Amino acid sequence: MNALMERRLRGAIPSQVEAAKALGIRPSAVSKWERGEAKPRIERLPAIAKLYGCTVEDLLKDLAGYTSDGTQEI
């Protein structure tokens, strides 16, 4: 979920620890999402989208490997 890391680094979320605290999860989970090593549970997507200032659709596109311009990563 590179889009999450990009948004966090732009200042939407100050740190992985604060994001994890707001979502009620461990910081390591946020780290794994950002590195693409794990995916969040579907029921968490609305809260994640709200926290990161994006839509659930944006998150799903990122999970599916689409870039911000709508093209799919290979």
Backbone hydrogen bonds in HBPLUS format (Angstrom, degrees):
<---DONOR---> <-ACCEPTOR-->    atom                        ^
c    i                          cat <-CA-CA->   ^        H-A-AA   ^      H-
h    n   atom  resd res      DA  || num        DHA   H-A  angle D-A-AA Bond
n    s   type  num  typ     dist DA aas  dist angle  dist       angle   num
A0004-LEU N   A0001-MET O   2.96 MM   3  5.55 134.7  2.17 113.5 124.3     1
A0006-GLU N   A0002-ASN O   2.89 MM   4  6.15 163.7  1.92 158.4 163.2     2
A0007-ARG N   A0003-ALA O   2.97 MM   4  6.12 162.3  2.00 146.5 150.8     3
A0008-ARG N   A0004-LEU O   2.91 MM   4  6.10 160.4  1.95 150.5 156.4     4
A0009-LEU N   A0005-MET O   2.86 MM   4  6.02 163.0  1.89 152.9 157.4     5
A0010-ARG N   A0006-GLU O   3.02 MM   4  6.21 135.3  2.23 139.9 151.6     6
A0010-ARG N   A0007-ARG O   3.22 MM   3  5.09 129.1  2.49  91.4 104.7     7
A0012-ALA N   A0007-ARG O   3.03 MM   5  5.53 155.9  2.09 159.0 151.3     8
A0011-GLY N   A0008-ARG O   3.00 MM   3  5.28 157.4  2.05 107.5 114.1     9
A0019-ALA N   A0015-SER O   3.04 MM   4  6.27 157.4  2.09 145.9 152.5    10
A0020-ALA N   A0016-GLN O   2.84 MM   4  5.98 161.7  1.87 149.8 155.0    11
A0021-LYS N   A0017-VAL O   2.91 MM   4  6.11 156.6  1.97 146.1 152.8    12
A0022-ALA N   A0018-GLU O   2.98 MM   4  6.14 159.3  2.02 145.9 151.0    13
A0023-LEU N   A0019-ALA O   3.04 MM   4  6.26 140.1  2.21 142.6 153.5    14
A0023-LEU N   A0020-ALA O   3.17 MM   3  5.10 125.4  2.48  92.6 106.7    15
A0024-GLY N   A0020-ALA O   2.80 MM   4  5.85 115.7  2.22 141.2 158.0    16
A0025-ILE N   A0020-ALA O   2.94 MM   5  4.96 166.8  1.96 141.4 143.7    17
A0024-GLY N   A0021-LYS O   3.26 MM   3  5.02 146.6  2.38  93.2 102.8    18
A0029-ALA N   A0026-ARG O   2.98 MM   3  5.49 140.1  2.14 111.9 122.2    19
A0031-SER N   A0027-PRO O   3.00 MM   4  6.30 161.1  2.04 153.6 159.2    20
A0032-LYS N   A0028-SER O   2.95 MM   4  6.15 155.4  2.02 142.4 148.4    21
A0033-TRP N   A0029-ALA O   2.97 MM   4  6.27 154.1  2.04 149.0 156.0    22
A0034-GLU N   A0030-VAL O   2.97 MM   4  6.22 166.4  1.99 154.5 157.7    23
A0035-ARG N   A0031-SER O   3.02 MM   4  6.24 145.3  2.14 145.9 155.2    24
A0037-GLU N   A0032-LYS O   2.84 MM   5  4.91 139.8  2.00 151.8 152.9    25
A0036-GLY N   A0033-TRP O   3.07 MM   3  5.09 152.4  2.15 101.6 110.2    26
A0044-ARG N   A0041-ARG O   2.91 MM   3  5.49 154.6  1.97 117.5 125.8    27
A0045-LEU N   A0042-ILE O   3.20 MM   3  5.47 154.0  2.27 107.4 114.7    28
A0048-ILE N   A0044-ARG O   2.96 MM   4  6.15 159.8  2.00 159.1 165.6    29
A0049-ALA N   A0045-LEU O   2.82 MM   4  5.93 167.4  1.83 158.4 161.6    30
A0050-LYS N   A0046-PRO O   3.03 MM   4  6.19 160.9  2.06 144.9 150.0    31
A0051-LEU N   A0047-ALA O   2.98 MM   4  6.10 162.8  2.01 145.9 150.9    32
A0052-TYR N   A0048-ILE O   2.89 MM   4  6.06 157.5  1.94 154.7 160.3    33
A0053-GLY N   A0049-ALA O   2.91 MM   4  5.81 110.2  2.41 139.4 154.3    34
A0054-CYS N   A0049-ALA O   2.95 MM   5  4.91 167.9  1.96 141.6 144.6    35
A0053-GLY N   A0050-LYS O   3.34 MM   3  5.17 155.6  2.40  96.7 103.7    36
A0058-ASP N   A0055-THR O   3.10 MM   3  5.10 118.5  2.50  93.4 107.6    37
A0059-LEU N   A0055-THR O   3.18 MM   4  6.61 155.7  2.24 146.2 151.9    38
A0060-LEU N   A0056-VAL O   2.88 MM   4  6.20 159.4  1.92 154.9 160.7    39
A0061-LYS N   A0057-GLU O   2.90 MM   4  6.14 156.3  1.96 151.2 157.4    40
A0062-ASP N   A0058-ASP O   3.03 MM   4  6.28 157.5  2.08 146.3 152.4    41
A0063-LEU N   A0059-LEU O   2.87 MM   4  6.16 156.0  1.92 149.6 156.7    42
A0064-ALA N   A0060-LEU O   2.92 MM   4  6.11 142.9  2.06 142.0 151.9    43
A0066-TYR N   A0061-LYS O   2.91 MM   5  5.27 170.9  1.92 150.8 148.5    44
A0065-GLY N   A0062-ASP O   3.06 MM   3  5.11 154.8  2.13 101.4 109.4    45
A0073-GLU N   A0065-GLY O   2.65 MM   8  5.40 173.9  1.65 166.4 168.3    46
A0067-THR N   A0071-THR O   2.70 MM   4  5.49 169.2  1.71 170.7 171.8    47
A0070-GLY N   A0067-THR O   3.00 MM   3  5.42 164.1  2.03 118.7 121.4    48
